[in-house]
Amino acid sequence: MITVGVLALQGAFIEHVRLLKKATEQEVSGEWDFIEVRTPQELAKCDALVLPGGESTTMSLVAARSDLLEPLRDFVKVHRKPAWGTCAGLILLAESANRTKKGGQELIGGLDVRVNRNHFGRQTESFQAPLELQFLGEGAAPFPAIFIRAPIVETILPHQQGVQTAESERDDTIVAPSRKTKDAAAEAATAENVEVLATLPGSASHIATQGRDVNPDLEAGDVVAVRQGNVFGTSFHPELTGDARIHAWWLRQVQEAIGKQEKLAS
């Protein structure tokens, strides 16, 4: 039995739970338990975690008041358990975020990236774009990616132990605190390089404010999905589509990661 938690402090957590269940019913084998996480005790039961879309500032404030912030950092950066953040969740999992005042919110970290919050503007400027996602398999149909006040990965940062010092010196930028892994199995889940898994076609970002569907072209554009070791992040909202393919892919990554850690720990 693998237990997957969905952080349920605010945002689209119910939609994630529904698609996770749909993925196991249609595409992913094994025994699964999906729970909503609001306390450190519930987080401690989890083998993997989803951080949903919503308001990243609100999530960080509620997590701090619920004594969840430090356990979340340990979960992702010390124990190196699989974590996936969508939209606001991506912001929380970034090591650096701009367009925010220091003290305005806190980050969990885990991805050596700087995100640009609310890159596409207000909620009225939301849009949908079909993305070609190679990690879903050769010949896979485009994924209907929904962007709502979405961040993008503005910069991939050099991997380093400790705080991203150069980032902390930037104006209107916050950085995640440092954490270190404690054992070989957790260390094996760490990766120095950030892997870009999806980009939004360049033309799409120029007409995003029109609030309509866009057609991709060959021009490279904004980075909207990345992975680094145990941590996965998407700018868009797969949970709002009804399409469970990314959830199914991620659950298989969770199975693989847990299998590797069990071998190293034995």
C-alpha positions as a Markdown table, in Angstrom:
| # | Residue | x | y | z |
|---|---|---|---|---|
| 1 | Met | 0.0 | 0.0 | 0.0 |
| 2 | Ile | 1.4 | 3.4 | -1.0 |
| 3 | Thr | -0.1 | 6.4 | 0.7 |
| 4 | Val | -0.2 | 9.7 | -1.4 |
| 5 | Gly | -1.2 | 12.9 | 0.4 |
| 6 | Val | -2.7 | 16.0 | -1.1 |
| 7 | Leu | -2.0 | 19.2 | 0.8 |
| 8 | Ala | -5.5 | 20.4 | 1.7 |
| 9 | Leu | -5.0 | 23.8 | 3.2 |
| 10 | Gln | -6.4 | 25.7 | 0.3 |
| 11 | Gly | -6.9 | 25.4 | -3.4 |
| 12 | Ala | -7.8 | 22.6 | -5.8 |
| 13 | Phe | -7.0 | 19.6 | -3.6 |
| 14 | Ile | -10.3 | 17.7 | -4.1 |
| 15 | Glu | -9.8 | 17.8 | -7.9 |
| 16 | His | -6.3 | 16.2 | -7.4 |
| 17 | Val | -7.7 | 13.4 | -5.3 |
| 18 | Arg | -10.3 | 12.7 | -7.9 |
| 19 | Leu | -7.8 | 12.4 | -10.7 |
| 20 | Leu | -5.4 | 10.3 | -8.6 |
| 21 | Lys | -8.2 | 7.8 | -8.0 |
| 22 | Lys | -9.1 | 7.9 | -11.7 |
| 23 | Ala | -5.5 | 7.2 | -12.7 |
| 24 | Thr | -5.4 | 4.1 | -10.4 |
| 25 | Glu | -8.7 | 2.8 | -11.8 |
| 26 | Gln | -7.7 | 3.2 | -15.4 |
| 27 | Glu | -3.9 | 3.1 | -15.8 |
| 28 | Val | -1.9 | 2.4 | -12.7 |
| 29 | Ser | -1.7 | -0.9 | -10.9 |
| 30 | Gly | -0.9 | -1.5 | -7.2 |
| 31 | Glu | -2.6 | -0.6 | -3.9 |
| 32 | Trp | -3.0 | 3.0 | -3.2 |
| 33 | Asp | -4.5 | 5.2 | -0.4 |
| 34 | Phe | -5.1 | 8.9 | -1.1 |
| 35 | Ile | -5.5 | 11.2 | 1.9 |
| 36 | Glu | -6.0 | 14.9 | 2.5 |
| 37 | Val | -3.2 | 16.4 | 4.5 |
| 38 | Arg | -3.8 | 19.2 | 7.0 |
| 39 | Thr | -1.6 | 18.2 | 10.0 |
| 40 | Pro | 1.9 | 17.0 | 10.6 |
| 41 | Gln | 0.5 | 13.7 | 11.7 |
| 42 | Glu | -1.3 | 13.2 | 8.4 |
| 43 | Leu | 1.8 | 14.2 | 6.5 |
| 44 | Ala | 3.8 | 11.6 | 8.4 |
| 45 | Lys | 1.6 | 8.8 | 6.9 |
| 46 | Cys | 2.5 | 9.8 | 3.4 |
| 47 | Asp | 4.9 | 8.2 | 0.9 |
| 48 | Ala | 4.4 | 11.0 | -1.6 |
| 49 | Leu | 2.7 | 14.4 | -1.7 |
| 50 | Val | 0.8 | 16.7 | -4.1 |
| 51 | Leu | 0.8 | 20.4 | -3.5 |
| 52 | Pro | -2.2 | 21.8 | -5.5 |
| 53 | Gly | -2.9 | 25.0 | -7.3 |
| 54 | Gly | -4.4 | 27.9 | -5.3 |
| 55 | Glu | -2.9 | 30.9 | -3.5 |
| 56 | Ser | 0.7 | 30.1 | -2.6 |
| 57 | Thr | 0.8 | 33.0 | 0.0 |
| 58 | Thr | -2.3 | 31.6 | 1.8 |
| 59 | Met | -1.0 | 28.1 | 1.7 |
| 60 | Ser | 2.4 | 29.1 | 3.2 |
| 61 | Leu | 0.7 | 31.1 | 6.0 |
| 62 | Val | -1.8 | 28.4 | 6.9 |
| 63 | Ala | 1.0 | 25.8 | 6.8 |
| 64 | Ala | 3.1 | 27.9 | 9.2 |
| 65 | Arg | 0.1 | 28.4 | 11.6 |
| 66 | Ser | -0.6 | 24.6 | 11.4 |
| 67 | Asp | 3.0 | 23.7 | 12.3 |
| 68 | Leu | 3.3 | 22.1 | 8.8 |
| 69 | Leu | 5.9 | 24.2 | 7.2 |
| 70 | Glu | 9.0 | 22.6 | 8.8 |
| 71 | Pro | 7.6 | 19.0 | 8.3 |
| 72 | Leu | 6.9 | 19.9 | 4.7 |
| 73 | Arg | 10.5 | 21.0 | 4.2 |
| 74 | Asp | 11.8 | 17.8 | 5.9 |
| 75 | Phe | 9.5 | 15.7 | 3.7 |
| 76 | Val | 10.8 | 17.2 | 0.5 |
| 77 | Lys | 14.4 | 18.2 | 1.2 |
| 78 | Val | 15.5 | 15.9 | 4.0 |
| 79 | His | 13.6 | 12.6 | 3.5 |
| 80 | Arg | 13.4 | 13.3 | -0.2 |
| 81 | Lys | 10.0 | 11.8 | -0.7 |
| 82 | Pro | 8.3 | 12.3 | -4.1 |
| 83 | Ala | 6.5 | 15.7 | -4.3 |
| 84 | Trp | 4.5 | 17.3 | -7.1 |
| 85 | Gly | 3.4 | 20.9 | -7.1 |
| 86 | Thr | 1.0 | 22.4 | -9.6 |
| 87 | Cys | 0.8 | 26.2 | -10.1 |
| 88 | Ala | 0.9 | 27.5 | -6.5 |
| 89 | Gly | 2.5 | 24.2 | -5.5 |
| 90 | Leu | 5.3 | 24.9 | -8.0 |
| 91 | Ile | 5.9 | 28.2 | -6.4 |
| 92 | Leu | 6.2 | 26.6 | -2.9 |
| 93 | Leu | 8.6 | 24.0 | -4.2 |
| 94 | Ala | 10.9 | 26.5 | -5.9 |
| 95 | Glu | 14.2 | 27.6 | -4.2 |
| 96 | Ser | 13.5 | 31.2 | -5.3 |
| 97 | Ala | 10.5 | 33.2 | -6.2 |
| 98 | Asn | 10.4 | 36.8 | -7.5 |
| 99 | Arg | 7.6 | 39.4 | -7.6 |
| 100 | Thr | 7.1 | 39.0 | -3.9 |
| 101 | Lys | 8.1 | 41.0 | -0.9 |
| 102 | Lys | 10.4 | 39.4 | 1.7 |
| 103 | Gly | 8.2 | 38.2 | 4.6 |
| 104 | Gly | 5.2 | 38.0 | 2.3 |
| 105 | Gln | 5.3 | 34.2 | 2.1 |
| 106 | Glu | 7.7 | 31.3 | 2.7 |
| 107 | Leu | 8.9 | 28.6 | 0.4 |
| 108 | Ile | 9.5 | 24.9 | 0.9 |
| 109 | Gly | 12.1 | 24.5 | -1.8 |
| 110 | Gly | 13.4 | 21.4 | -3.5 |
| 111 | Leu | 13.7 | 22.7 | -7.1 |
| 112 | Asp | 16.7 | 24.7 | -8.0 |
| 113 | Val | 14.7 | 27.2 | -10.0 |
| 114 | Arg | 13.5 | 30.8 | -9.7 |
| 115 | Val | 9.8 | 31.2 | -10.6 |
| 116 | Asn | 8.1 | 34.3 | -11.8 |
| 117 | Arg | 4.8 | 34.5 | -9.9 |
| 118 | Asn | 1.6 | 35.4 | -11.8 |
| 119 | His | 3.6 | 35.6 | -15.0 |
| 120 | Phe | 0.5 | 35.7 | -17.2 |
| 121 | Gly | -1.4 | 38.3 | -15.2 |
| 122 | Arg | -4.8 | 38.2 | -13.6 |
| 123 | Gln | -7.4 | 35.4 | -13.5 |
| 124 | Thr | -9.4 | 37.0 | -16.3 |
| 125 | Glu | -6.3 | 36.4 | -18.5 |
| 126 | Ser | -6.4 | 32.7 | -18.0 |
| 127 | Phe | -6.1 | 30.4 | -21.0 |
| 128 | Gln | -5.7 | 26.9 | -22.3 |
| 129 | Ala | -3.0 | 25.5 | -24.6 |
| 130 | Pro | -2.4 | 22.0 | -26.0 |
| 131 | Leu | 1.1 | 20.8 | -24.9 |
| 132 | Glu | 3.2 | 18.1 | -26.5 |
| 133 | Leu | 4.5 | 16.2 | -23.5 |
| 134 | Gln | 7.1 | 13.7 | -24.5 |
| 135 | Phe | 7.2 | 12.1 | -21.1 |
| 136 | Leu | 3.7 | 10.8 | -21.6 |
| 137 | Gly | 5.0 | 8.6 | -24.3 |
| 138 | Glu | 5.6 | 8.6 | -28.1 |
| 139 | Gly | 2.5 | 9.5 | -30.0 |
| 140 | Ala | 0.6 | 10.8 | -27.0 |
| 141 | Ala | -2.2 | 13.3 | -27.8 |
| 142 | Pro | -1.5 | 16.9 | -26.7 |
| 143 | Phe | -2.4 | 17.6 | -23.1 |
| 144 | Pro | -5.0 | 20.4 | -22.5 |
| 145 | Ala | -3.0 | 22.6 | -20.1 |
| 146 | Ile | -4.9 | 25.2 | -18.2 |
| 147 | Phe | -3.1 | 28.3 | -17.0 |
| 148 | Ile | -4.7 | 30.4 | -14.3 |
| 149 | Arg | -2.6 | 33.2 | -12.8 |
| 150 | Ala | 0.2 | 30.8 | -13.6 |
| 151 | Pro | 3.9 | 31.1 | -12.7 |
| 152 | Ile | 6.7 | 30.1 | -15.1 |
| 153 | Val | 10.2 | 28.8 | -14.4 |
| 154 | Glu | 12.2 | 32.0 | -15.2 |
| 155 | Thr | 15.7 | 30.7 | -14.4 |
| 156 | Ile | 17.3 | 27.3 | -13.7 |
| 157 | Leu | 19.7 | 27.9 | -10.8 |
| 158 | Pro | 23.0 | 26.2 | -10.2 |
| 159 | His | 22.7 | 23.3 | -7.7 |
| 160 | Gln | 24.4 | 24.0 | -4.4 |
| 161 | Gln | 24.3 | 23.0 | -0.8 |
| 162 | Gly | 22.7 | 25.5 | 1.4 |
| 163 | Val | 20.7 | 28.7 | 0.6 |
| 164 | Gln | 20.8 | 30.2 | -2.9 |
| 165 | Thr | 22.9 | 33.2 | -1.6 |
| 166 | Ala | 22.9 | 35.1 | -4.9 |
| 167 | Glu | 19.1 | 34.8 | -5.1 |
| 168 | Ser | 18.7 | 36.2 | -1.6 |
| 169 | Glu | 20.4 | 39.4 | -2.6 |
| 170 | Arg | 17.9 | 40.1 | -5.4 |
| 171 | Asp | 15.1 | 42.7 | -4.8 |
| 172 | Asp | 11.5 | 41.4 | -4.4 |
| 173 | Thr | 12.8 | 37.8 | -4.2 |
| 174 | Ile | 12.4 | 35.2 | -1.5 |
| 175 | Val | 14.5 | 32.0 | -1.1 |
| 176 | Ala | 13.9 | 28.7 | 0.6 |
| 177 | Pro | 15.9 | 27.8 | 3.7 |
| 178 | Ser | 18.6 | 25.1 | 3.5 |
| 179 | Arg | 18.0 | 21.5 | 4.5 |
| 180 | Lys | 20.3 | 18.5 | 4.2 |
| 181 | Thr | 19.5 | 14.8 | 3.6 |
| 182 | Lys | 20.4 | 12.4 | 6.3 |
| 183 | Asp | 20.8 | 9.0 | 4.7 |
| 184 | Ala | 22.0 | 7.3 | 1.5 |
| 185 | Ala | 18.5 | 6.4 | 0.3 |
| 186 | Ala | 17.4 | 10.0 | 0.6 |
| 187 | Glu | 20.6 | 11.3 | -1.0 |
| 188 | Ala | 20.0 | 9.0 | -4.0 |
| 189 | Ala | 16.7 | 10.8 | -4.7 |
| 190 | Thr | 18.6 | 14.1 | -5.0 |
| 191 | Ala | 19.6 | 15.4 | -8.4 |
| 192 | Glu | 22.0 | 18.2 | -9.3 |
| 193 | Asn | 20.4 | 19.0 | -12.6 |
| 194 | Val | 16.9 | 20.4 | -13.3 |
| 195 | Glu | 15.2 | 18.6 | -16.2 |
| 196 | Val | 12.9 | 20.7 | -18.4 |
| 197 | Leu | 9.9 | 18.6 | -19.3 |
| 198 | Ala | 7.7 | 21.1 | -21.1 |
| 199 | Thr | 7.7 | 24.5 | -22.5 |
| 200 | Leu | 4.8 | 26.7 | -23.6 |
| 201 | Pro | 5.2 | 27.6 | -27.3 |
| 202 | Gly | 6.6 | 31.1 | -27.7 |
| 203 | Ser | 3.7 | 32.4 | -29.7 |
| 204 | Ala | 1.2 | 31.3 | -27.0 |
| 205 | Ser | 2.6 | 33.6 | -24.3 |
| 206 | His | 2.1 | 36.6 | -26.6 |
| 207 | Ile | -1.7 | 36.0 | -26.9 |
| 208 | Ala | -2.3 | 34.5 | -23.5 |
| 209 | Thr | -4.1 | 37.7 | -22.5 |
| 210 | Gln | -6.8 | 37.0 | -25.1 |
| 211 | Gly | -8.1 | 34.2 | -22.9 |
| 212 | Arg | -8.5 | 31.7 | -25.7 |
| 213 | Asp | -7.1 | 28.4 | -26.9 |
| 214 | Val | -3.7 | 28.6 | -28.7 |
| 215 | Asn | -2.0 | 26.4 | -31.2 |
| 216 | Pro | 1.6 | 25.3 | -30.5 |
| 217 | Asp | 4.4 | 25.9 | -33.0 |
| 218 | Leu | 8.1 | 24.9 | -33.0 |
| 219 | Glu | 9.3 | 28.0 | -31.3 |
| 220 | Ala | 10.6 | 27.4 | -27.7 |
| 221 | Gly | 8.9 | 29.4 | -25.0 |
| 222 | Asp | 8.3 | 29.6 | -21.3 |
| 223 | Val | 9.3 | 26.6 | -19.1 |
| 224 | Val | 6.2 | 25.2 | -17.6 |
| 225 | Ala | 7.2 | 21.8 | -16.3 |
| 226 | Val | 10.4 | 20.7 | -14.6 |
| 227 | Arg | 11.7 | 17.8 | -12.5 |
| 228 | Gln | 14.7 | 17.5 | -10.2 |
| 229 | Gly | 15.2 | 14.2 | -8.4 |
| 230 | Asn | 12.2 | 13.6 | -6.2 |
| 231 | Val | 10.5 | 16.9 | -7.1 |
| 232 | Phe | 8.2 | 17.6 | -10.0 |
| 233 | Gly | 6.5 | 20.9 | -10.8 |
| 234 | Thr | 4.0 | 22.2 | -13.4 |
| 235 | Ser | 2.9 | 25.7 | -14.0 |
| 236 | Phe | -0.5 | 24.6 | -15.2 |
| 237 | His | -3.4 | 22.8 | -13.6 |
| 238 | Pro | -3.7 | 19.1 | -14.8 |
| 239 | Glu | -6.2 | 18.6 | -11.9 |
| 240 | Leu | -8.8 | 20.8 | -13.6 |
| 241 | Thr | -8.9 | 19.0 | -17.0 |
| 242 | Gly | -10.4 | 15.6 | -16.2 |
| 243 | Asp | -7.3 | 14.1 | -18.1 |
| 244 | Ala | -5.5 | 11.7 | -15.7 |
| 245 | Arg | -2.5 | 11.0 | -17.8 |
| 246 | Ile | 0.0 | 13.2 | -15.9 |
| 247 | His | -1.3 | 11.8 | -12.6 |
| 248 | Ala | -0.9 | 8.3 | -13.9 |
| 249 | Trp | 2.7 | 9.1 | -15.1 |
| 250 | Trp | 3.6 | 10.7 | -11.7 |
| 251 | Leu | 2.2 | 7.7 | -9.7 |
| 252 | Arg | 4.4 | 5.4 | -11.7 |
| 253 | Gln | 7.4 | 7.7 | -10.9 |
| 254 | Val | 6.4 | 7.4 | -7.2 |
| 255 | Gln | 6.4 | 3.6 | -7.5 |
| 256 | Glu | 9.8 | 3.6 | -9.0 |
| 257 | Ala | 11.2 | 6.1 | -6.5 |
| 258 | Ile | 9.9 | 4.1 | -3.5 |
| 259 | Gly | 11.3 | 0.9 | -5.0 |
| 260 | Lys | 14.8 | 2.4 | -5.4 |
| 261 | Gln | 14.8 | 3.8 | -1.8 |
| 262 | Glu | 13.7 | 0.5 | -0.4 |
| 263 | Lys | 16.6 | -1.3 | -2.1 |
| 264 | Leu | 19.1 | 1.3 | -0.9 |
| 265 | Ala | 17.7 | 1.2 | 2.7 |
| 266 | Ser | 17.8 | -2.7 | 2.8 |
